[in-house]
Amino acid sequence: MKRNEFLLNVLDSTFDKESWYAPFRHAIEGLTAEQAGWKPSGEATTSIWENVNHLTYYKERLAANLEGREWTQHLDGDETFFLTDQSNDDKEWKKVVERSENAQLNLRQALSNISDDELTQQSLEGKLLDIMLHDAYHTGQIMQVRKMQGSWPSKR
């Protein structure tokens, strides 16, 4: 298996292909805007909506980097959680979910167009693995928030 294919496989498993852990798409499946915006008590917690914003930002930025596009929306780590404004509007939440899906598709497409040599020359392999591990980490947080609010399906 080529390195590129391996990375695509890992990218898919963190997003929508269930493996040893639930992927991102399953973690946000069926949520309402109200559930996505809910936060447990405590200052250091983030909502599901905020986590989705955060993950989307980094995928959009990395896809732009892989495609050689200039990235102009520079945010620090904390600002990325507020990429979009939270509301109780299910249509707005659906837009956020669609944006996260588009970010995944664009990153996947950009990665599929990169050769193994380019991965090595540009030190991209580490960045890609970091973003995949980052996705898995925050997906676990999303599932934990859902369990705390009682919206995680009991049979998963």
N, C-alpha and C positions, 0 to 999 in steps of 0.2 A: 504494500500500500504506500502510495506516495505521501509525503508529509502534508501536502495540500489536502489530499483526500482525508487523511487522519484528522486534520484541523476542522474540516467541514463536518465530519462525523461528530466531533466533540461539540461544535457549535450547534448542530441540530439537537444533540441530546440535552443541552442546557435549555433549549428553547421549546421544542415540541415533540421530541422522540423520547418517550419514557425509557429509562434505563434503571439504574440503581436508586434513583431519586426522581421525584416528580419534577418535570420541566416547568419553565416559566409559564407557558401557555395554560397548563393545567392549574397552576397556582392562582391565576387571575380569572379563570373561567367562571362565568355566571355571576360575577360580582355586580352590584349596583354601585352607582356613584356614592351613595351614602356609606356603603360598606367600604369602598375604596378610600374614602376620606377619613374613616374612623381611626382614632389613635387611642392606644391604651394610656393610662395616666403615667406621667413621668416626663421630664424635660428631654431626655435623650432618646425618645422614641420617634419613629417616623411612620407615616401612614403608608398604606399600600400604594396610593396614588403618588406619593412622594418618591417611593422606591421605584415605581415604574418610570417616572420622570428621569430619575438619576440614571437608570440603566439605558434608557433611550438616548439620553444625551451622549453617553460615552460610545454607544454603537454608532450614532450618527457621525461623531467626530472621527472615529477610527475608519469608518467607510470613506469619509472625505479624504483622509490621509492616504488610504490605500489607492484611491482613485486619482490622487494627485491634485485634488481640489483644495483651494484655500479655505481654511476654517476661520470664520470671523466672529463667531458667537462664543467668545472666551468667557467661561464661568469657572469659579473655583468650586471645589468639591461640595461645599455646603449649598451654594447657589443652584447646583444642578437638581436638587430635590424640588425646586420651585420653578422648573422649566415651563410648566403650564399652571394656571390657577385652578385650585380645587373648587368644586361646587357640588351641589346635590343634584345636578342636572345629568341624567343618564346619557343624554346625547353628547355632552361634553366628555364624559368618561369614555364613551365609545370612541370618540376622536382620539383620545389619549392611547387607548388600546390599539387602534388602527395605526397610529404613529409608531408605536413600539413594534408592531408587526412589520411595517414598512422599513424601519431601521434594521430589523433582522434580515429582511429580504435583500436590502441594499448591501449590508455587510457580507452576506453570503455570496451575493453576486460578485462583489469586489474581490473577495477571497478566491472565488473559483477562477478568476482571471489572472491570478498571480502564480508564477512558476515557483518551483522549489528553490531555484537559484535566487530569485528576487526575495523570497522569504529570508534566506540566509544573508544576502548582501545588505538588506535594509533592517536587519535585526527585528523583523516583524513577528517572528514566531513567538517570542516572549510576550509581546504586546497582545497578541491574539489569545494566548493561553491565559494571560492575566485577566482579560475581559471575560473569558469563559468562566474562570473560577469566580470572578466578581459576580457574574450573573447567578451562578449556583448559590453563592453566599446570600445574596439579596432575595433570591427565590425562597430560600429557607426562612428568611425573616418574614416574607409575605405569608407563607404558610403558617408560621407561628402566630402572626397577627390574626389571621382567619380563625385559627383554633381558639384564640383568646376571645374573639367576638362571637364565636359559635357559628361561623359561616363555612367552615371547612367540612366537606362531605365526610360523613362518618365511615364510609366504606372504602376510602382511599388509603 
